[in-house]
Amino acid sequence: MLSANVMWGLMSPLAKIVMAGGIVTPLVLTDLRIFGAMVLFWAVSFFRPPEHVHHKDMALLLGASLLAIVFNQGCFLFGVGLTSPADASIITTSMPLWAMVLAAFFLKEPITGKKVLGIALGAGGALLLILGSRGGQAGAQAQTGGNPIAGDLLVLGAQLSYALYIVLFKNFVQRYSLVTLMKWMFTYAFIFALPFSYNDLMATDWQALTLPALEGIAFVVVGGTFFSYMLVVVGQKTLRPTVAGMYNYVQPVVASIVSICLGLDTFNATKGVAVALIFGGVYLVTASKSRQELEARRQAAPADSPRNPADRAL
């Protein structure tokens, strides 16, 4: 989850650069992500033993594809195109909160004090990084796509969609290998996305793309989609939804580090505190008790407790 969110943190500024020239629209970039990842996952599947998927599970894979890919990627890229990267980064901090609430509702995961404190610390650290960036507010106004409210709502919808995916399909992803899951999910996503993006794909002037734009597209497809989604399934299989969602706070850390390396920002005490808050929050959520652990403690309590006052004194 850490590695996946590092690549997603790099993807946001790169996607903005790719779309800045107006040659590649958000719809085209979304379709390139989906098509490229689909081809890569199918290619990898040919080197693995074949795995049969039950026809009922194919329907579930369709639902997973819509939440994790179609709605998540489409809403996010459209949102980034309409709003500023700073606003989009701020809104991404809502995803762990969605994951905690949805996990409590659907999976009966307890909302513990450690979880609430951890999410609050992580969100506070992320906001410190974003709002404390040099020229952040001015840059946000300058880079907005013209309809920031609609863009913010789309980015928020992307976070909710992804949170629903990691919660609702927590148990389902245990049934199949990650390559099988991803090749079918991206195939469904491509089928759904192509009718909406076909005209834009045909109208794109591919020869006008510069080398930096092509390199950005390559990273978005290979790093920000293929490898990231592969790693997310590994994290989803082994981590609780709230813990998996907490790594979302790594993205603004990555964006800040990139800005410092490029000379666009400087490191200061505020950023140091922000990073400490983020990783402290991740630790607290990771250390919080799961529903199974709390149930096991309650079941063990009567057997472990002494039966009479004399034994209790001993």
Summary of the structure (lengths in Angstrom):
residues: 314
radius of gyration: 21.5
end to end distance: 46.7
largest distance: 86.1
contacts: 1068
relative contact order: 0.20
helix: 81%
strand: 0%
